């Protein structure tokens, strides 16, 4: 029981830090991409991003269970890969690329 509590706490902390990193990444992109294009990209991918975060949470939660279901984990990982590919396609279509720091 204590192990599950620790795992869930770690997942929550991980998700919160992921959100903070996403926000900082968006700020960095504003310097390299026009705001209107970035806004359009964000609007186009908002639903995909929400589903992606949900799938990541489901996968992390699945790893915390004692009876690990490999088949379900593989299915979720495939769905995550497909979502990321769709987001990348949208980024490429709008010429939105991550900024590189010097």
N, C-alpha and C positions, 0 to 999 in steps of 0.2 A: 504494500500500500504506500509506504514511504517513497519507494522508487518511482511510482507513478506520479506522485506529487512533485518530485524533483524534476522528472522529465517534462511534465506539463509546465512547470515554472520556467524551465530552460526554453521550451518552445515559445512561450509568451515573450520572454526577453528577446529571443531571436527574431520574432516577428516585429517587435517594436524597433529593434535596431535596423531591420530590413526597411521599415517605413522611413526611418531617419535617413538611411543611405539613399533611398529612392528620392527623397526630397532634395538632398544635396546634389544628387546626380542631375535632377531637373534644373536646379539653379545653374549648374555648370554648363548644361546644354544651351541655356538661354544666351550664353556668351557666344556660342558658335552657330546658333540657328536663329532664324527670324522668329519673333514671338508668335506671329500669326501661324506659321507653319508648325511650330511646336504645339500651339493650342489645338490645331487641327489634328495632329498626331495623337495628342492626349485624348481628345474627344473620340477619335476613331478606335482607340485601343482601350478605352476605359472599361468596357465590359470584359474584354479579354484579360486585362490586368486583374480585375476583381476575381474572375474565375481562376486565374493562375495563382493568386494568393491563397484562395480556398484550397486548391489542389496541393499546394506546398504544405499548407497546414495539415491537410488530411494525411499526406505522406509522413510528415514528422510525427503526427499522432500515432500512425500505424507502426512506426519504428519503436515507439514507446511501449507497445503491448508485449506481454510475455509470449503469447501465441502469434508470432509473426507470420503473416500471410504473404508469401513471396509472389503468388500470382496477382493478388490485388495490388501489391507494391509495383510490380512491373506494369500493370495497366495504368496506374496513376502516373508513373514516370513517363509512359508513352504519351498520355494526355498532356502532361506538362511540356514535353518536347514539341508536340504539335502546336500548343498555344504560343510557345516562344517563337516557333517558325512563323506563325501568322503575324505576330508582333514585328518580327524582323522584316517580313514582306511589306508591311505598312510603313515601316521606317525607311526602307529602301525606296519605296514608291514616292515618298515625300522628301527624300534626301536628308533624313534626320540621322545623324551619326553621333556616337558618343564623343565627347570632347577629350582631347589628350592634353595632359598638362606638361609643361616644359620644365 
